[in-house]
Every structure is written in structure tokens, then in C-alpha cells.
Amino acid sequence: MLKQLEFGGNVFSFDLLSLLKIPIIFILLGNILFATFLSLRVRILSDTYKSPRNKMIKQIMAIHMIVVIVGTLLSLLFVILT
């Protein structure tokens, strides 16, 4: 049992690849946060200024958010699996 708790054993083994995954995960989560703030900003601007294209702009932003979230989740999956 003590052998498993040693540093470098099966339970607590760290390599350089594991340490490099952490900043990549934070960057991907930051990407989702940035897309959310961008979506809110565009939505506020489209509600402030009335134009006939407001509905189209909201649809484009909804598609953008879906693409960003799906792309980020796929990237996160690839990072975790490597």
C-alpha cells in the first residue's frame, strides 16, 4: 500500500504532458467565456439600435455560440485523451 502512495507510483505520477494540459484547458474555457461576453455585447447592441436585421444578427450569434461550445468541447476531449 505504501508503494502506491510514493511519488512516481501509479497513483501520483506526473509527466510534462500532464502539466501542459492545464494551461490548454484554461485557454479553452477562456475561449467559451470570451464568446459568451461577445454574444452578450452583440445582443445588447442589436436591442439598442432598431434595424430590420436584428433577428438575423441574433441567429448568427446563436450559431456562433453553438459552434464555439461544440468546438471547444471537442478540443477539450482531444486534450484529455492525449
Contacts in CASP RR format, 6 or more apart in sequence:
PFRMAT RR
TARGET T0000
AUTHOR 0000-0000-0000
METHOD contacts of the structure
MODEL  1
MLKQLEFGGNVFSFDLLSLLKIPIIFILLGNILFATFLSLRVRILSDTYK
SPRNKMIKQIMAIHMIVVIVGTLLSLLFVILT
3 9 0 8 1.000
4 10 0 8 1.000
4 11 0 8 1.000
5 11 0 8 1.000
5 12 0 8 1.000
6 12 0 8 1.000
8 14 0 8 1.000
17 82 0 8 1.000
21 79 0 8 1.000
21 80 0 8 1.000
21 82 0 8 1.000
24 79 0 8 1.000
25 76 0 8 1.000
25 79 0 8 1.000
28 72 0 8 1.000
28 75 0 8 1.000
28 76 0 8 1.000
28 79 0 8 1.000
29 72 0 8 1.000
31 68 0 8 1.000
31 72 0 8 1.000
32 68 0 8 1.000
32 69 0 8 1.000
32 72 0 8 1.000
35 64 0 8 1.000
35 65 0 8 1.000
35 68 0 8 1.000
35 69 0 8 1.000
36 65 0 8 1.000
38 61 0 8 1.000
38 64 0 8 1.000
39 61 0 8 1.000
39 64 0 8 1.000
39 65 0 8 1.000
42 57 0 8 1.000
42 61 0 8 1.000
43 58 0 8 1.000
43 61 0 8 1.000
46 54 0 8 1.000
46 57 0 8 1.000
46 58 0 8 1.000
47 54 0 8 1.000
END
